[in-house]
Amino acid sequence: MTTVEEDRTQARMHGLLAMLRDAETDFRRSYARALEVVTELERERTAAVAGFGTTAGLLAGVLNLSKSAAKARVEQAGLLTPRQSLTGDILPPVLPSTAAELAAGAIGPAHLRVITTTIRRIPAGTHPDTTAQAEHTLATAARRFDPAALTRIGERLLALVDPDGPEPTEEPEEVRELRVRTGHDGTVNLTGRLDPEGGARVLEVLNALNGRRAPVEGVPDPRSLARRNADALVEAMGCQLDEGTLPTRGGQRPHLVLTMRLTDLIDGLGTAVLETGGQLPAAEARRLACDCSVVPMVLGSDSLAPGRRA
């Protein structure tokens, strides 16, 4: 049994939610009216008169919008507001169902971006009735689904409309690239991108190795996903080095080169220097030395290689 105070709280909550829904509906309807104004500005070439050159430039300047946001509004206005033919006749919007849902306040700008992007990807040779049906389906679905879900619906629609996908180019774009930069302290920075196949291969390896470790004394693994992915990449590279299946270089399989004093290696003190200039604690070097070859270097009294002087 609820108390009077609980009833008041519930009533207040429902009242605020109703106000929120009304405000969102008003915002969406206002956005539809703003697009109508954009169409009028475009039709009357106001931007040129005002010295902005284009309507998108005018919107960016007057409304303090980014260039991309301003261009998107001009595109949306051209698709969602009535058009005028060369003879002066008024024609319905290119996307009539979407325009009606926006004017009713049922969908918002984020839904518009999904719908316009999806429609733009429909092949030019598609029958107009098919395109119209796809637009109506998206506009209707936008009433019930958020933009993320609507995007997935759009992808399924595109698969039905164009099951073969876009025609491949004669020379596919090269999308595999990896830039490697080594810092003065030996840290390595990696940036790049992969094509779908290559990316899927890499993700399969990372996902197999980037799981959280078992809790230690009840404390869960504190590593972030980014750190676990980095650890997984290092572990995968270590497996490749250990297997010995990589091509040889100079007659030897790829390997790590550490330079340190033999006494430091034996005592577990000091540091070892990598080829990249980075340093490792002697204890870590001893662990790596369990499977290594030692190349002795005889140094002179001044810790210089024979034949060299400062």
GUFI-309483 format. One record per residue: x negated, y negated, z negated of N, C-alpha, C in turn; residue number from 0. Coordinates in steps of 0.05 Angstrom, whole numbers, plus 5000, padded with zeros to 4 digits. Layout:
<rs>
{r {X,Y,Z},{X,Y,Z},{X,Y,Z},NUM};
...
</rs>
This chain:
<rs>
{r {4983,5024,5000},{5000,5000,5000},{4982,4975,5000},0};
{r {4987,4957,5019},{4970,4933,5022},{4980,4911,5003},1};
{r {4960,4894,4996},{4967,4871,4979},{4974,4847,4997},2};
{r {4984,4826,4984},{4991,4801,4998},{4966,4790,5011},3};
{r {4943,4790,4996},{4918,4779,5007},{4908,4795,5031},4};
{r {4911,4821,5031},{4903,4837,5054},{4920,4831,5078},5};
{r {4946,4827,5073},{4964,4820,5095},{4956,4794,5107},6};
{r {4949,4775,5090},{4941,4748,5101},{4915,4751,5117},7};
{r {4897,4767,5107},{4871,4771,5122},{4877,4784,5149},8};
{r {4894,4804,5150},{4901,4817,5175},{4914,4797,5194},9};
{r {4932,4781,5184},{4946,4762,5200},{4927,4741,5211},10};
{r {4908,4732,5194},{4888,4713,5203},{4871,4724,5225},11};
{r {4862,4750,5222},{4846,4763,5242},{4861,4765,5268},12};
{r {4886,4774,5268},{4901,4777,5292},{4905,4749,5306},13};
{r {4909,4729,5289},{4912,4702,5300},{4887,4692,5315},14};
{r {4864,4697,5302},{4839,4689,5315},{4834,4704,5341},15};
{r {4839,4730,5341},{4836,4746,5365},{4854,4736,5388},16};
{r {4879,4729,5380},{4897,4718,5401},{4887,4692,5412},17};
{r {4876,4675,5394},{4865,4649,5403},{4841,4654,5422},18};
{r {4824,4674,5415},{4801,4680,5431},{4809,4690,5459},19};
{r {4829,4707,5460},{4839,4717,5486},{4850,4694,5503},20};
{r {4866,4676,5490},{4877,4654,5505},{4856,4635,5515},21};
{r {4835,4631,5499},{4814,4613,5507},{4798,4625,5531},22};
{r {4794,4651,5530},{4780,4664,5552},{4797,4663,5578},23};
{r {4822,4667,5575},{4840,4665,5598},{4839,4637,5610},24};
{r {4840,4617,5593},{4839,4589,5603},{4812,4584,5617},25};
{r {4791,4594,5605},{4764,4591,5617},{4763,4603,5646},26};
{r {4774,4627,5648},{4773,4640,5674},{4791,4625,5695},27};
{r {4814,4615,5686},{4830,4600,5704},{4817,4574,5712},28};
{r {4803,4561,5693},{4788,4537,5699},{4766,4542,5719},29};
{r {4754,4565,5717},{4733,4572,5736},{4744,4575,5764},30};
{r {4768,4586,5766},{4781,4588,5792},{4786,4561,5803},31};
{r {4796,4542,5786},{4801,4515,5796},{4775,4501,5804},32};
{r {4753,4506,5789},{4727,4495,5796},{4718,4504,5824},33};
{r {4723,4529,5830},{4716,4539,5857},{4732,4526,5879},34};
{r {4757,4519,5872},{4774,4505,5892},{4762,4477,5897},35};
{r {4752,4464,5876},{4739,4438,5880},{4714,4441,5897},36};
{r {4698,4462,5892},{4674,4467,5908},{4681,4470,5937},37};
{r {4703,4484,5943},{4711,4487,5971},{4718,4459,5983},38};
{r {4731,4442,5968},{4738,4415,5978},{4713,4399,5983},39};
{r {4694,4401,5965},{4668,4387,5969},{4654,4397,5994},40};
{r {4655,4423,5998},{4642,4434,6022},{4657,4426,6047},41};
{r {4683,4425,6046},{4699,4418,6069},{4695,4389,6077},42};
{r {4692,4372,6058},{4690,4343,6063},{4661,4334,6065},43};
{r {4642,4353,6064},{4614,4347,6067},{4605,4326,6047},44};
{r {4614,4328,6023},{4608,4308,6003},{4578,4307,5996},45};
{r {4565,4330,5996},{4537,4332,5989},{4520,4314,6006},46};
{r {4525,4314,6032},{4509,4297,6050},{4513,4268,6045},47};
{r {4538,4260,6039},{4544,4232,6033},{4530,4224,6007},48};
{r {4530,4242,5987},{4518,4236,5961},{4488,4239,5961},49};
{r {4476,4247,5983},{4447,4249,5985},{4435,4275,5974},50};
{r {4451,4296,5971},{4441,4321,5961},{4434,4341,5982},51};
{r {4443,4337,6006},{4436,4355,6028},{4456,4378,6031},52};
{r {4458,4394,6009},{4476,4417,6010},{4495,4416,5986},53};
{r {4517,4431,5987},{4535,4432,5965},{4522,4446,5941},54};
{r {4506,4466,5946},{4492,4479,5924},{4473,4459,5910},55};
{r {4460,4443,5926},{4442,4422,5914},{4458,4402,5897},56};
{r {4482,4395,5907},{4499,4377,5892},{4508,4389,5865},57};
{r {4516,4415,5866},{4524,4428,5841},{4501,4430,5821},58};
{r {4478,4437,5832},{4454,4439,5814},{4448,4412,5801},59};
{r {4450,4391,5817},{4444,4364,5806},{4465,4353,5787},60};
{r {4490,4355,5795},{4512,4343,5779},{4518,4360,5754},61};
{r {4518,4387,5757},{4526,4404,5735},{4502,4416,5720},62};
{r {4477,4408,5728},{4453,4418,5715},{4452,4449,5716},63};
{r {4457,4460,5739},{4456,4489,5743},{4429,4496,5756},64};
{r {4422,4522,5753},{4399,4532,5768},{4406,4534,5797},65};
{r {4386,4535,5814},{4392,4537,5843},{4407,4563,5849},66};
{r {4400,4585,5836},{4413,4610,5842},{4442,4610,5833},67};
{r {4448,4597,5809},{4475,4596,5800},{4492,4578,5818},68};
{r {4480,4556,5827},{4495,4538,5845},{4501,4551,5872},69};
{r {4482,4566,5883},{4487,4580,5908},{4509,4601,5904},70};
{r {4509,4615,5881},{4529,4635,5876},{4557,4623,5875},71};
{r {4559,4600,5864},{4586,4587,5862},{4596,4579,5890},72};
{r {4577,4569,5906},{4585,4562,5934},{4594,4587,5949},73};
{r {4580,4609,5946},{4587,4634,5959},{4614,4643,5949},74};
{r {4618,4643,5922},{4644,4652,5911},{4667,4634,5920},75};
{r {4662,4608,5922},{4683,4590,5932},{4691,4597,5960},76};
{r {4672,4604,5977},{4678,4611,6005},{4693,4637,6007},77};
{r {4691,4655,5987},{4704,4681,5988},{4730,4682,5974},78};
{r {4734,4664,5954},{4757,4666,5936},{4777,4643,5938},79};
{r {4773,4625,5956},{4793,4603,5960},{4803,4603,5988},80};
{r {4827,4592,5993},{4838,4592,6020},{4819,4578,6040},81};
{r {4819,4588,6064},{4801,4578,6085},{4817,4561,6105},82};
{r {4803,4546,6121},{4816,4530,6141},{4804,4538,6168},83};
{r {4822,4545,6187},{4813,4554,6214},{4804,4529,6230},84};
{r {4793,4535,6253},{4784,4513,6271},{4807,4496,6280},85};
{r {4831,4507,6280},{4855,4492,6289},{4869,4479,6265},86};
{r {4857,4482,6241},{4869,4469,6218},{4888,4486,6202},87};
{r {4893,4511,6211},{4911,4529,6197},{4898,4538,6171},88};
{r {4913,4541,6150},{4904,4551,6124},{4905,4581,6124},89};
{r {4882,4594,6119},{4881,4623,6118},{4876,4633,6090},90};
{r {4885,4657,6084},{4881,4668,6057},{4851,4672,6051},91};
{r {4844,4675,6025},{4816,4680,6018},{4805,4706,6031},92};
{r {4779,4707,6033},{4767,4732,6044},{4771,4755,6025},93};
{r {4771,4749,5998},{4775,4769,5978},{4801,4762,5963},94};
{r {4824,4767,5975},{4849,4758,5963},{4856,4770,5936},95};
{r {4851,4796,5932},{4858,4809,5907},{4841,4798,5884},96};
{r {4815,4794,5890},{4797,4783,5870},{4805,4755,5863},97};
{r {4812,4739,5883},{4820,4712,5878},{4845,4711,5860},98};
{r {4864,4729,5865},{4889,4729,5849},{4883,4737,5820},99};
{r {4866,4756,5816},{4859,4765,5789},{4845,4742,5774},100};
{r {4827,4728,5788},{4813,4706,5774},{4832,4683,5768},101};
{r {4850,4676,5786},{4869,4655,5781},{4888,4661,5758},102};
{r {4893,4687,5754},{4910,4696,5732},{4895,4697,5706},103};
{r {4869,4694,5707},{4853,4695,5682},{4847,4723,5673},104};
{r {4851,4743,5691},{4847,4771,5684},{4818,4780,5686},105};
{r {4802,4767,5702},{4774,4774,5706},{4757,4748,5704},106};
{r {4731,4752,5699},{4714,4728,5696},{4691,4727,5716},107};
{r {4673,4707,5713},{4651,4704,5732},{4633,4728,5734},108};
{r {4628,4742,5712},{4611,4766,5714},{4623,4788,5732},109};
{r {4650,4791,5730},{4663,4810,5748},{4660,4801,5777},110};
{r {4662,4775,5781},{4660,4764,5809},{4633,4772,5821},111};
{r {4611,4769,5805},{4585,4775,5815},{4583,4804,5824},112};
{r {4595,4822,5809},{4594,4850,5816},{4610,4855,5841},113};
{r {4634,4844,5843},{4651,4849,5866},{4639,4837,5892},114};
{r {4629,4812,5891},{4618,4800,5915},{4592,4814,5923},115};
{r {4576,4823,5904},{4552,4837,5911},{4558,4864,5924},116};
{r {4578,4878,5914},{4586,4904,5925},{4598,4901,5953},117};
{r {4615,4881,5957},{4627,4877,5983},{4606,4869,6004},118};
{r {4586,4854,5995},{4565,4846,6013},{4549,4870,6023},119};
{r {4549,4891,6008},{4533,4915,6016},{4548,4934,6034},120};
{r {4574,4929,6039},{4589,4946,6057},{4579,4941,6085},121};
{r {4573,4962,6101},{4562,4958,6128},{4581,4941,6145},122};
{r {4569,4925,6163},{4584,4907,6179},{4604,4921,6198},123};
{r {4598,4945,6206},{4615,4959,6225},{4639,4974,6212},124};
{r {4642,4971,6186},{4663,4984,6172},{4690,4972,6180},125};
{r {4711,4989,6182},{4737,4980,6190},{4748,4960,6169},126};
{r {4759,4937,6178},{4769,4917,6159},{4788,4927,6138},127};
{r {4805,4947,6146},{4824,4958,6126},{4809,4972,6104},128};
{r {4787,4985,6111},{4772,5000,6090},{4759,4980,6071},129};
{r {4748,4958,6082},{4736,4937,6065},{4757,4925,6047},130};
{r {4780,4919,6058},{4802,4907,6043},{4810,4925,6020},131};
{r {4812,4951,6026},{4820,4970,6005},{4799,4972,5983},132};
{r {4774,4971,5991},{4752,4972,5971},{4753,4947,5953},133};
{r {4758,4924,5965},{4760,4899,5949},{4783,4900,5930},134};
{r {4806,4910,5939},{4830,4912,5922},{4824,4931,5899},135};
{r {4811,4953,5905},{4805,4973,5884},{4787,4961,5862},136};
{r {4766,4946,5871},{4748,4933,5852},{4762,4912,5835},137};
{r {4778,4896,5848},{4792,4875,5834},{4811,4886,5813},138};
{r {4825,4908,5820},{4843,4920,5801},{4828,4933,5778},139};
{r {4806,4946,5785},{4790,4959,5764},{4778,4939,5745},140};
{r {4772,4915,5755},{4759,4894,5738},{4777,4886,5715},141};
{r {4803,4890,5718},{4822,4883,5696},{4816,4901,5672},142};
{r {4807,4925,5676},{4804,4945,5654},{4776,4950,5646},143};
{r {4756,4945,5664},{4729,4953,5659},{4711,4929,5657},144};
{r {4690,4931,5640},{4670,4910,5638},{4652,4910,5662},145};
{r {4636,4889,5666},{4619,4887,5690},{4601,4911,5694},146};
{r {4589,4922,5673},{4571,4945,5676},{4586,4969,5687},147};
{r {4609,4975,5676},{4625,4998,5686},{4635,4992,5714},148};
{r {4641,4967,5720},{4651,4960,5747},{4628,4964,5767},149};
{r {4604,4959,5759},{4581,4963,5777},{4579,4992,5785},150};
{r {4583,5010,5766},{4582,5039,5772},{4605,5047,5790},151};
{r {4628,5035,5786},{4651,5040,5804},{4644,5031,5832},152};
{r {4632,5008,5834},{4624,4997,5860},{4605,5016,5874},153};
{r {4586,5027,5859},{4567,5046,5872},{4581,5070,5883},154};
{r {4601,5080,5868},{4616,5103,5878},{4632,5096,5903},155};
{r {4643,5072,5903},{4658,5063,5927},{4640,5061,5951},156};
{r {4616,5050,5947},{4597,5048,5969},{4589,5075,5980},157};
{r {4586,5095,5962},{4580,5122,5970},{4602,5134,5987},158};
{r {4627,5127,5982},{4649,5137,5997},{4651,5122,6024},159};
{r {4647,5096,6024},{4649,5080,6048},{4626,5086,6067},160};
{r {4602,5089,6056},{4578,5092,6072},{4562,5115,6061},161};
{r {4571,5140,6064},{4557,5163,6051},{4529,5167,6061},162};
{r {4522,5158,6085},{4495,5162,6095},{4476,5141,6085},163};
{r {4486,5119,6073},{4469,5098,6064},{4459,5081,6086},164};
{r {4443,5060,6080},{4433,5043,6101},{4413,5057,6120},165};
{r {4412,5048,6144},{4394,5060,6164},{4365,5056,6155},166};
{r {4348,5077,6155},{4321,5073,6147},{4306,5056,6167},167};
{r {4287,5040,6158},{4270,5024,6176},{4249,5042,6188},168};
{r {4238,5033,6211},{4218,5049,6224},{4193,5053,6207},169};
{r {4186,5032,6192},{4163,5033,6174},{4173,5026,6147},170};
{r {4178,5047,6130},{4188,5041,6103},{4170,5022,6088},171};
{r {4182,5005,6072},{4167,4987,6056},{4150,5002,6035},172};
{r {4125,4994,6033},{4108,5006,6013},{4114,4995,5986},173};
{r {4124,5012,5968},{4132,5003,5942},{4115,5016,5919},174};
{r {4094,5029,5927},{4076,5040,5906},{4052,5022,5903},175};
{r {4049,5011,5880},{4025,4994,5875},{4019,4994,5845},176};
{r {3994,4994,5838},{3985,4993,5811},{3961,4976,5808},177};
{r {3963,4955,5793},{3941,4936,5788},{3929,4942,5761},178};
{r {3903,4945,5761},{3888,4951,5736},{3869,4929,5730},179};
{r {3871,4918,5705},{3853,4897,5697},{3841,4905,5670},180};
{r {3814,4904,5669},{3800,4912,5645},{3790,4886,5631},181};
{r {3798,4883,5605},{3789,4860,5590},{3761,4862,5580},182};
{r {3750,4840,5570},{3722,4840,5561},{3719,4859,5537},183};
{r {3740,4864,5523},{3738,4882,5499},{3745,4911,5506},184};
{r {3748,4917,5532},{3753,4945,5540},{3782,4952,5542},185};
{r {3800,4934,5534},{3829,4941,5537},{3836,4940,5567},186};
{r {3855,4957,5574},{3863,4960,5602},{3892,4951,5605},187};
{r {3897,4933,5623},{3925,4923,5629},{3934,4934,5655},188};
{r {3958,4947,5655},{3969,4960,5679},{3995,4946,5686},189};
{r {3998,4938,5711},{4023,4927,5722},{4027,4939,5750},190};
{r {4052,4945,5756},{4057,4956,5783},{4086,4964,5786},191};
{r {4092,4979,5807},{4118,4989,5812},{4116,5014,5829},192};
{r {4137,5031,5827},{4137,5057,5841},{4162,5060,5857},193};
{r {4161,5075,5879},{4185,5082,5894},{4201,5102,5878},194};
{r {4227,5106,5886},{4244,5124,5870},{4232,5152,5864},195};
{r {4220,5164,5884},{4209,5191,5880},{4185,5190,5861},196};
{r {4167,5171,5866},{4143,5169,5848},{4151,5162,5820},197};
{r {4171,5143,5818},{4180,5136,5791},{4193,5159,5776},198};
{r {4208,5175,5791},{4221,5198,5778},{4200,5218,5767},199};
{r {4179,5222,5783},{4158,5240,5774},{4144,5230,5748},200};
{r {4138,5204,5748},{4125,5192,5725},{4143,5193,5700},201};
{r {4168,5186,5704},{4187,5187,5681},{4191,5215,5670},202};
{r {4190,5235,5688},{4193,5262,5679},{4170,5270,5660},203};
{r {4146,5261,5667},{4123,5267,5650},{4124,5252,5624},204};
{r {4131,5226,5626},{4132,5209,5602},{4154,5220,5583},205};
{r {4177,5226,5594},{4199,5235,5577},{4193,5262,5564},206};
{r {4175,5278,5576},{4168,5303,5564},{4148,5300,5541},207};
{r {4135,5276,5540},{4114,5272,5520},{4119,5249,5500},208};
{r {4140,5233,5505},{4144,5209,5489},{4164,5212,5466},209};
{r {4170,5237,5459},{4189,5241,5437},{4177,5232,5410},210};
{r {4195,5227,5391},{4186,5219,5365},{4172,5242,5350},211};
{r {4152,5236,5335},{4139,5257,5320},{4156,5264,5296},212};
{r {4151,5287,5284},{4165,5296,5261},{4159,5277,5237},213};
{r {4178,5272,5220},{4173,5255,5197},{4150,5265,5180},214};
{r {4134,5247,5169},{4112,5253,5151},{4120,5244,5123},215};
{r {4123,5264,5105},{4131,5258,5077},{4157,5241,5077},216};
{r {4175,5249,5095},{4201,5235,5096},{4202,5209,5111},217};
{r {4178,5200,5121},{4177,5174,5135},{4179,5180,5165},218};
{r {4199,5169,5179},{4202,5175,5208},{4181,5161,5224},219};
{r {4177,5171,5248},{4158,5160,5267},{4164,5131,5272},220};
{r {4146,5112,5265},{4152,5083,5268},{4147,5072,5295},221};
{r {4136,5088,5314},{4128,5077,5340},{4152,5069,5357},222};
{r {4149,5046,5371},{4170,5037,5389},{4169,5054,5414},223};
{r {4190,5051,5431},{4190,5067,5456},{4167,5059,5474},224};
{r {4160,5033,5474},{4138,5024,5491},{4112,5037,5482},225};
{r {4108,5039,5455},{4084,5052,5445},{4084,5082,5451},226};
{r {4107,5094,5448},{4109,5123,5453},{4103,5129,5483},227};
{r {4113,5111,5501},{4107,5115,5529},{4077,5112,5535},228};
{r {4065,5093,5521},{4036,5089,5525},{4021,5113,5515},229};
{r {4028,5123,5492},{4015,5147,5481},{4019,5171,5499},230};
{r {4043,5173,5511},{4050,5195,5529},{4032,5194,5554},231};
{r {4028,5170,5565},{4011,5166,5588},{3982,5175,5582},232};
{r {3972,5166,5559},{3944,5173,5552},{3942,5204,5548},233};
{r {3962,5216,5536},{3962,5245,5532},{3963,5259,5558},234};
{r {3979,5250,5577},{3981,5263,5603},{3954,5261,5618},235};
{r {3941,5237,5616},{3915,5235,5629},{3894,5253,5616},236};
{r {3896,5255,5589},{3878,5273,5575},{3881,5302,5585},237};
{r {3906,5310,5589},{3911,5338,5599},{3899,5342,5626},238};
{r {3901,5321,5643},{3889,5323,5670},{3858,5326,5668},239};
{r {3846,5311,5650},{3817,5313,5647},{3808,5340,5636},240};
{r {3824,5350,5617},{3817,5376,5604},{3820,5399,5623},241};
{r {3840,5398,5641},{3845,5421,5659},{3823,5425,5680},242};
{r {3808,5404,5686},{3786,5406,5705},{3794,5411,5733},243};
{r {3818,5403,5740},{3828,5407,5768},{3825,5382,5785},244};
{r {3816,5360,5774},{3812,5335,5789},{3788,5337,5807},245};
{r {3788,5323,5830},{3765,5323,5847},{3740,5314,5832},246};
{r {3717,5325,5840},{3692,5318,5826},{3681,5292,5837},247};
{r {3664,5279,5821},{3650,5255,5829},{3621,5259,5823},248};
{r {3604,5258,5844},{3576,5262,5840},{3569,5290,5830},249};
{r {3586,5309,5838},{3581,5337,5829},{3592,5343,5802},250};
{r {3605,5324,5788},{3616,5329,5762},{3645,5322,5762},251};
{r {3660,5336,5745},{3688,5330,5743},{3691,5303,5727},252};
{r {3713,5288,5731},{3717,5263,5717},{3714,5267,5687},253};
{r {3702,5247,5674},{3697,5250,5645},{3695,5222,5633},254};
{r {3696,5222,5606},{3691,5197,5592},{3662,5195,5585},255};
{r {3651,5171,5586},{3623,5167,5579},{3622,5150,5554},256};
{r {3610,5161,5533},{3607,5147,5507},{3577,5143,5502},257};
{r {3569,5120,5493},{3541,5115,5487},{3539,5107,5457},258};
{r {3522,5122,5442},{3518,5116,5413},{3493,5130,5404},259};
{r {3484,5122,5381},{3460,5134,5368},{3467,5162,5359},260};
{r {3448,5180,5362},{3452,5208,5354},{3457,5209,5324},261};
{r {3442,5193,5309},{3445,5193,5280},{3473,5184,5272},262};
{r {3484,5164,5287},{3511,5155,5281},{3531,5177,5287},263};
{r {3526,5192,5309},{3544,5214,5316},{3544,5235,5294},264};
{r {3520,5242,5285},{3518,5263,5264},{3530,5254,5238},265};
{r {3524,5229,5230},{3534,5219,5204},{3562,5209,5205},266};
{r {3574,5205,5229},{3601,5195,5231},{3603,5166,5224},267};
{r {3581,5151,5228},{3581,5122,5222},{3577,5106,5248},268};
{r {3582,5080,5246},{3578,5063,5269},{3600,5066,5290},269};
{r {3594,5058,5315},{3613,5059,5337},{3601,5070,5362},270};
{r {3618,5079,5380},{3609,5088,5407},{3620,5069,5427},271};
{r {3605,5064,5449},{3613,5045,5469},{3622,5060,5494},272};
{r {3646,5052,5505},{3656,5064,5529},{3645,5049,5553},273};
{r {3648,5061,5577},{3639,5048,5602},{3654,5022,5606},274};
{r {3679,5020,5597},{3694,4996,5600},{3685,4973,5582},275};
{r {3668,4979,5563},{3659,4959,5543},{3674,4961,5517},276};
{r {3695,4978,5516},{3709,4982,5492},{3694,4999,5472},277};
{r {3701,4998,5447},{3687,5012,5426},{3706,5031,5412},278};
{r {3694,5054,5403},{3709,5074,5388},{3694,5079,5362},279};
{r {3709,5084,5340},{3695,5091,5315},{3680,5117,5318},280};
{r {3659,5120,5303},{3642,5144,5306},{3658,5170,5300},281};
{r {3677,5168,5281},{3694,5191,5275},{3710,5200,5299},282};
{r {3721,5181,5314},{3735,5189,5338},{3717,5200,5359},283};
{r {3692,5189,5361},{3673,5200,5380},{3665,5228,5373},284};
{r {3663,5235,5347},{3656,5262,5339},{3678,5281,5347},285};
{r {3703,5272,5346},{3725,5289,5354},{3723,5296,5384},286};
{r {3717,5275,5400},{3714,5279,5429},{3689,5296,5435},287};
{r {3669,5294,5418},{3644,5309,5423},{3646,5339,5420},288};
{r {3670,5348,5410},{3674,5377,5408},{3673,5391,5435},289};
{r {3679,5376,5456},{3678,5387,5483},{3664,5368,5501},290};
{r {3637,5367,5500},{3622,5347,5514},{3595,5357,5522},291};
{r {3582,5342,5538},{3554,5346,5545},{3539,5322,5535},292};
{r {3516,5326,5522},{3500,5304,5510},{3476,5299,5529},293};
{r {3473,5274,5537},{3451,5265,5553},{3433,5248,5536},294};
{r {3410,5257,5528},{3392,5241,5510},{3379,5218,5525},295};
{r {3376,5195,5512},{3363,5172,5523},{3341,5164,5503},296};
{r {3316,5165,5512},{3293,5158,5495},{3288,5128,5497},297};
{r {3290,5114,5475},{3286,5085,5474},{3259,5078,5462},298};
{r {3248,5056,5470},{3223,5047,5458},{3227,5035,5431},299};
{r {3204,5025,5420},{3205,5014,5393},{3224,4991,5390},300};
{r {3229,4976,5412},{3247,4953,5412},{3275,4961,5420},301};
{r {3281,4987,5419},{3308,4997,5427},{3314,4992,5456},302};
{r {3292,4993,5472},{3296,4989,5501},{3287,5014,5516},303};
{r {3300,5019,5538},{3292,5042,5554},{3263,5039,5564},304};
{r {3248,5061,5566},{3220,5058,5575},{3218,5044,5602},305};
{r {3197,5027,5604},{3194,5013,5629},{3208,4986,5629},306};
{r {3224,4980,5609},{3239,4955,5609},{3231,4938,5584},307};
{r {3229,4914,5588},{3222,4895,5567},{3240,4871,5568},308};
{r {3245,4859,5546},{3263,4835,5545},{3250,4812,5559},309};
</rs>
